[in-house]
Amino acid sequence: MLDGADLTPRELAQVHAFTWRGRDGTTRALTLEEARALSTSLLVRFTGIESREQARALTLGVLLAARERLPDPGPGVAYAFQLVGLEVRTVEGRRLGVLERVMESGAHPIYVVRGEKEILIPAAPEIVRRVDLDQGHITVALPAGLEEL
């Protein structure tokens, strides 16, 4: 099982069926109706959760999904949860840090990389040059001035 918080809204919608696990270990099956990004969080709606009180009861738990339920993302594509924790390097080989999370944005996802400082890197094809899941790293070509932002 993987933590549903590591999935983007698009990925959550593809999975559709989840298990919620509370702090006390209780579980509940949930069916996703809608998911969308909201600032640095996700706003989701599940079938049968109609009131704020019902939703509030789910806030202190973890949303889980079976990896085998995920559709194959296709050649040269990876899910956000597969990227989190990978080392991020420049094309020159300089280590920038570790990919901490992936934020959704209008055009391209944004990689939040934590190293000596936090760097926000657009996950555009001209910037993300290579993702090597087996070796555990992402190679990027940073535009001039990006690190100073």
C-alpha positions as CSV (number, residue, x, y, z in Angstrom):
1,M,0.0,0.0,0.0
2,L,1.1,3.5,-0.6
3,D,0.1,6.7,1.1
4,G,-2.6,8.5,-0.9
5,A,-1.1,11.9,0.0
6,D,1.8,11.2,-2.3
7,L,-0.6,11.1,-5.3
8,T,-1.7,14.0,-7.5
9,P,-5.4,14.7,-8.0
10,R,-5.2,13.1,-11.5
11,E,-3.6,10.0,-10.0
12,L,-6.1,9.8,-7.2
13,A,-8.9,9.9,-9.7
14,Q,-7.4,7.0,-11.7
15,V,-7.1,4.8,-8.5
16,H,-10.7,5.6,-7.4
17,A,-10.8,3.1,-4.5
18,F,-9.0,3.7,-1.2
19,T,-8.7,2.5,2.3
20,W,-8.7,5.0,5.1
21,R,-6.8,4.0,8.3
22,G,-7.3,5.9,11.5
23,R,-4.7,6.5,14.2
24,D,-6.3,3.6,16.2
25,G,-5.9,1.2,13.3
26,T,-9.5,1.1,12.2
27,T,-10.1,1.0,8.5
28,R,-12.8,2.1,6.1
29,A,-13.2,1.6,2.3
30,L,-13.7,4.9,0.4
31,T,-14.7,5.6,-3.2
32,L,-13.4,8.9,-4.6
33,E,-15.9,11.2,-6.3
34,E,-13.6,14.3,-6.8
35,A,-10.1,15.5,-6.1
36,R,-8.5,18.8,-6.8
37,A,-5.4,20.8,-5.6
38,L,-6.0,23.5,-3.0
39,S,-2.9,25.5,-2.2
40,T,-0.4,22.9,-0.8
41,S,-3.2,20.4,0.0
42,L,-5.7,18.3,-1.8
43,L,-9.5,18.7,-1.5
44,V,-11.2,15.4,-2.0
45,R,-14.8,14.2,-1.8
46,F,-15.8,10.6,-1.2
47,T,-19.0,8.8,-1.8
48,G,-21.2,8.7,1.3
49,I,-19.4,11.5,3.1
50,E,-22.1,14.1,3.1
51,S,-21.4,16.3,6.1
52,R,-18.5,18.3,7.7
53,E,-18.7,16.0,10.7
54,Q,-18.3,12.9,8.6
55,A,-15.4,14.5,6.7
56,R,-13.8,15.7,10.0
57,A,-13.8,12.1,11.3
58,L,-11.4,11.2,8.4
59,T,-8.9,14.1,9.0
60,L,-6.6,12.3,11.4
61,G,-6.1,9.2,9.3
62,V,-4.0,8.1,6.3
63,L,-5.4,7.4,2.9
64,L,-4.0,4.3,1.3
65,A,-4.1,2.8,-2.2
66,A,-2.9,-0.6,-3.5
67,R,0.0,-0.1,-5.9
68,E,-1.5,-2.8,-8.2
69,R,-4.6,-0.5,-8.7
70,L,-2.5,2.1,-10.3
71,P,-2.7,2.2,-14.1
72,D,0.7,1.9,-15.9
73,P,1.8,5.5,-16.4
74,G,3.4,4.6,-19.7
75,P,6.9,4.6,-21.1
76,G,9.1,7.4,-19.8
77,V,6.4,8.5,-17.2
78,A,6.4,8.0,-13.4
79,Y,3.9,8.7,-10.6
80,A,4.7,11.6,-8.2
81,F,5.1,9.1,-5.3
82,Q,7.9,7.3,-7.3
83,L,9.8,10.6,-7.5
84,V,9.6,11.7,-3.9
85,G,12.9,10.9,-2.2
86,L,15.0,10.9,-5.4
87,E,18.2,12.9,-5.4
88,V,18.1,15.9,-7.8
89,R,21.3,16.8,-9.7
90,T,22.1,19.4,-12.4
91,V,23.3,18.2,-15.9
92,E,26.8,19.2,-14.7
93,G,26.5,16.7,-11.8
94,R,26.0,19.1,-8.9
95,R,23.7,17.8,-6.2
96,L,20.8,20.1,-5.5
97,G,19.0,18.0,-2.8
98,V,16.2,15.5,-2.5
99,L,12.7,15.8,-4.1
100,E,10.5,16.4,-1.1
101,R,7.2,16.7,-2.8
102,V,5.4,17.5,-6.1
103,M,3.0,20.4,-6.3
104,E,0.4,20.7,-9.0
105,S,0.3,23.9,-11.0
106,G,-1.3,25.1,-14.2
107,A,1.2,24.2,-16.8
108,H,3.6,21.7,-15.2
109,P,4.0,20.2,-11.8
110,I,6.6,21.9,-9.5
111,Y,9.3,19.8,-7.8
112,V,10.0,21.0,-4.3
113,V,13.7,20.1,-3.8
114,R,15.3,20.3,-0.3
115,G,19.0,20.7,-0.1
116,E,21.1,23.5,1.4
117,K,18.0,25.5,0.6
118,E,14.6,24.8,-0.9
119,I,14.4,25.1,-4.7
120,L,11.2,25.0,-6.7
121,I,11.8,23.5,-10.1
122,P,9.1,23.4,-12.9
123,A,8.9,19.8,-14.2
124,A,8.9,20.9,-17.8
125,P,10.6,18.7,-20.4
126,E,13.2,21.3,-21.2
127,I,14.2,21.4,-17.5
128,V,13.8,17.8,-16.4
129,R,16.3,16.0,-18.6
130,R,16.3,12.5,-17.1
131,V,14.6,10.5,-14.4
132,D,16.3,7.3,-13.3
133,L,14.2,5.4,-10.9
134,D,16.6,2.5,-10.7
135,Q,19.6,4.8,-9.8
136,G,17.4,7.1,-7.6
137,H,18.1,10.4,-9.2
138,I,16.6,13.1,-11.4
139,T,18.8,15.3,-13.7
140,V,17.7,18.8,-14.4
141,A,19.0,21.7,-16.6
142,L,18.2,24.8,-14.5
143,P,17.4,28.0,-16.2
144,A,19.7,30.9,-15.3
145,G,18.6,32.6,-12.1
146,L,16.2,29.9,-10.9
147,E,18.3,29.1,-7.8
148,E,18.3,32.7,-6.7
149,L,14.5,32.9,-6.5
